[in-house]
Structure formats: structure tokens, C-alpha cells
Amino acid sequence: MENTPKKRKQLRLKEFDYSQEGYYFITICTKNRKEILGKIEIKSVGVAPLGDPKNEIKLSKEGEIVKIYIENYNKRFDNIFIDEYIIMPNHVHFIITLSEWVAQGCDPYDTKNN
């Protein structure tokens, strides 16, 4: 069937307790990887144009909304901290820190905790 979604590869480590305190790298993609969060403006061409500080991403309205939510997240929660993030045209990368307080007694697979 053409409409059957592809089976995703399991990305979690089977024996790792994701309720532990620590740093976690998270990527969230847009539906169908559609580039709705912004456009990259390349102002200088080179071997690694995205790493050039002259190049930048111009966020769309949706990208600006994502930015606002990320930047306000640390104001709303004192036990989960977004350390670094980058918004790309079709995905967002960020590093979060879970403090010991939030990790105690938390079941990461329980939807009530999300």
C-alpha cells in the first residue's frame, strides 16, 4: 500500500533510563520535512557555507513562533533547561538538560509526564 507509513528505526537505547538527569540532544522535524520554518540566505560561498557567519536563516512566521516557544521554555520550567538550539528550514535541534529533581520518580514512557 502506498499510504502505509514507513516503519521507523528505533532510536532509543533499549537499556538506557531516559528519566536520568543529564543532557539530551533532540531533533524535531516538520511533517513531510516541509521547509516551513524559514529559508537559508547564503551570502558567501565556500566549503562550508552554512558555517559561515555571513550566512543566516530568515525565519518564517512559523519559525518565529517556534523560537518564541523555545526561548520562553526556560522561564516556565525550572527543572528542564534548553541549553542550545538551532532552527533550520524543516527541523529544529536542541539540547535540553534534565535536573536531578525532574528525573526522580519519572517514567519517560508515561504520557502524563510529557
N, C-alpha and C positions, 0 to 999 in steps of 0.2 A: 504494500500500500504506500502511496506517495505521501499521505498525510500523517503517517506514523512517525512520531518524533524519534530521533536517533537516541540510542542508549548511551548515556554519558559514562565516561570513565570515572570511577570512584577516586576522588582527590584526597579524601581524608585518610590518615594513617589509622589502621584498624586498632592498634593497641594504645593510641595516644588519647589522653584525657583532655579534651578541649575546654574543660572548665578550669584548668590550671591558670594561675596568673602568668603573665608573660606578654610577649609581643606577637601579633598575628598579622600576616600580610594578606589582604583581601582584595579581590578584583570583582567588580560587578559590571556586567556587560548589558548594553541596551538590547531590547528584543530584536532578534534577527540581525544583531550588530549594526543596526541602522545608525548612521552618523548624525545624531540629533543634538548632541551636547555642544558642538562648536566646529570650527574649521581651523586648521593649522595654516598660519601665514608664514611662508618661507621667504625670508628676506635676504638670506645668504646661502649660497650653495657650497657644499663641501662633503667631506667623507661622512660626517655625522651631522646632517643639517638640523635634526631635532635637538641635538645637544648644544647648538649654537645659541648663546643668549639673545642674539638678534631675532631669532625665530620665536614665535609665540602662538598660543592658541587663542582665538577670539571666541569666547563662549556665546552660545545662543541663549535665548530666554530660558530654555530648559536647563542648560549648563549653569546659568547664573542661579537658578533655583537650587540645583544640587550643591553648588558652592555655599550658598547661604545655610542650607541644612547641615553641611559638614562643619562649617565654622561655628554654628550655634550648638552643635552636639556637645562640645566640651563645657558649655555653660549650663546645660541641662542635667548632665550626669557627672558626678564627681568620682565614680569608680571605674569608668571606662573613658579612656582618653584617646582621641585621634591625634597621633603624633605627626605624621606627614601624609600628604595626599597629592594626587595629580589627576586632573580631569582631562581626558582625551576625547576625541570626537564620538567614539562609540563605547567607551568604557571608563571606569574610574578605578584607580589603585589607591589604597590607603593602608597605613599601618596603625593598628589600634593596640593599646596597652590595657590589659585587664589587671586590676589591682587584686591583691590577696583577698580583700573584703568581698568583692563580687564573685571570686572564684569559689569561695567556701560554700558547700552545700548546693551548688548549681548543677543542674543536669542540662548540658548543652543541647540535648536532643529533645527536650521538653518544650513544646511550642509556647507554653505560658511564660518562659524565660526570655523569649525573643521580642 
